Amino acid sequence: MPKNPASHAPIEVGDGAAIPNKNDAGLFTAWRIAFFGAIFVSLYLAFAKPDPYYEIFKFVPDGVLVTFKVTLGAILLATCIGLITGLGRISDNRFINGAASLYVEVIRGIPLLVQIFYIYYALGRFVKIPDMLSAIIAMAVCYGAYMGEVFRAGIQSIPKGQMEAALSLGMSRRQAMRQVILPQAFKVVLPPIGNEFIALLKDSSLVSILAVSDLLRRGREYASETFSYFETYTVIALIYLVMTLFFSKLIGIMEERLNAGK
Amino acid sequence: MKLLRTLSAAAALLAALSLTAFAAPKSIKVATDATWPPMEMVDTNKQIVGYDIDFLKAVAKEAGVAVEIKNTAWDGIFAGLDSGQYDAIISSVTITKERQAKYDFTEPYTSIGQILVVPKTNKTAKVIADLKGKKVGAQIGTTGAMEIKKVAGVELKTYDEIGLAFEDMAAGRIFGVVCDEPVAAHFALQKKEYKDKFKIVGKSFTKEAYGMVVKKGNKDLVALLNKGIKAVKAKKLDAKIHTKWVK
């Protein structure tokens, strides 16, 4: 028995994280400073020094659109691949399990840039794939492997009792997976998937090595003609920053919504 | 103590070197983008070779300086000069007004022109404008890319290396490539994978001159290199280099 009776005070059990992050509250969150700061700097540069900053901002929007399309296409495809791979990795079927594991091991071991090159130029010799599509496929194939691991960890984090309970209620394994395990796992994997999403958005700049006119390539085209490298890369960095911050907020909101329904 | 001694020895050596720097031949660092065969490329022995490289070596010999060649990506080769990572560029750089506004050039050392390469299956195209509504490729930031941009209705695709543009044309994603005439000849007429697939159409349609590039205001280096170029031309060494690399 401890001698200090105060340690016997009842412990309150509430909802939410065990260790709340106090720095996420208040008017000046890191997110707000970064997001509005980047927008402010962009506007300031565009107005204070229109040549070259305004010119650069005028030159790159179609690149932003391409980056956006590649990212969105790749994330959708990668999530599907990831889910299938994740399920494959926990499958009892040796063949399915082996195939999924092999995919993860091989893809994780090859740099994304090499994969992008490979899929674009090597596959291009045999089948005619439009450049945008092959960029999306390359990104999705790579990120699918990482997402597969995220899904596997998420599914495995759901206690065994959940599956046992569902089975004892007379559900089939497939039903239990779809209606009991996956909805819970989805909540768990949302934050790491958000991370992957943002990493993918930034890595999509690698497709500029293919003649895909994404944000980075548009910037490089501008810089290589005007020689204003410093200014162009400043603008490119600001735009990527605003985009990633915007998406990280979006994912944060989704997370909150899901947790509210607990 | 030992470290101190080494350091002071190194300092003394440096001082001695800087004192004799005026007398002894200077060493300059020169950047090139070795993806532009036959002008500059990396051979199977990992050596940087080509027309420009031979020319640079001849110039350096005539001018009495040692050179160190640095392989650099074309995209950003000028930025590297700005930030002082090397003293000069020899990389098939066409002397243009825009570039002259930002950098200093030596006098021209050879002249070339832009030319169009298309797949052999295309029987009609003669000039870039014949490829309206189609994609045409060039290396990023080259005069070839600028020529394509001038033609309305043709979509320019830019590549990091000219070899990738030819590879993309072989895959059927683009319908023409514009580059310097010797480079086009190398890819379309000599490379065995492409010989049966591509052809050069028409004659070169621009008149351009290559120059070596130095940072704006570096008059001493320009004078030194010009002295070398004059001597090389006077001894007709440039003609020899030309026959060696350009067929």
Interface residues (C-beta under 8 A of the other chain):
Chain A: Y121 G124 R125 K128 P130 D131 I209 A211 S213 R217 R220 E221 A223 S224 E225 F227 Y229
Chain B: W74 D75 G76 F78 A79 D82 E98 R99 K102 G137 I140 G141 A145 M146 K157 T158 Y159 D160 L164 A165 E167 D168 A170 A171 G172 R173 I174
